[in-house]
Amino acid sequence: MRRISRESRYAERTLQGVDDVGQEERIVIWIERRPGAVWAVGRVVNPQLRDSDEPRPEDVVFEGFELEDALDRANEALEDDVSVLEGDGLPADAKPFTRKEVLPLLERWFFNR
């Protein structure tokens, strides 16, 4: 898989589960900062099976200018996936995305540019 820079990713969670036919499945949810002060939330299933780490348009579940909105959408997506995994009887231990986690990276970007 060709790698791209993940400098714009401010937070990321990975969940392990199984798909409908019992195959192992990896779910990745992230928050990133894009040009133009846009926050984006992405969600992808089995990124390890792709040719590139580059997100596809359909991977983006939110774009907007408010960090709180991005956190809300990322946590909603995370909560939905955790609920499904728990419903399948699988362990799903994922910390919620927090402002406290994202702000130091944002401040580092802002003051060091």
Summary of the structure (lengths in Angstrom):
residues: 113
radius of gyration: 14.6
end to end distance: 29.8
largest distance: 48.3
contacts: 279
relative contact order: 0.19
helix: 35%
strand: 32%
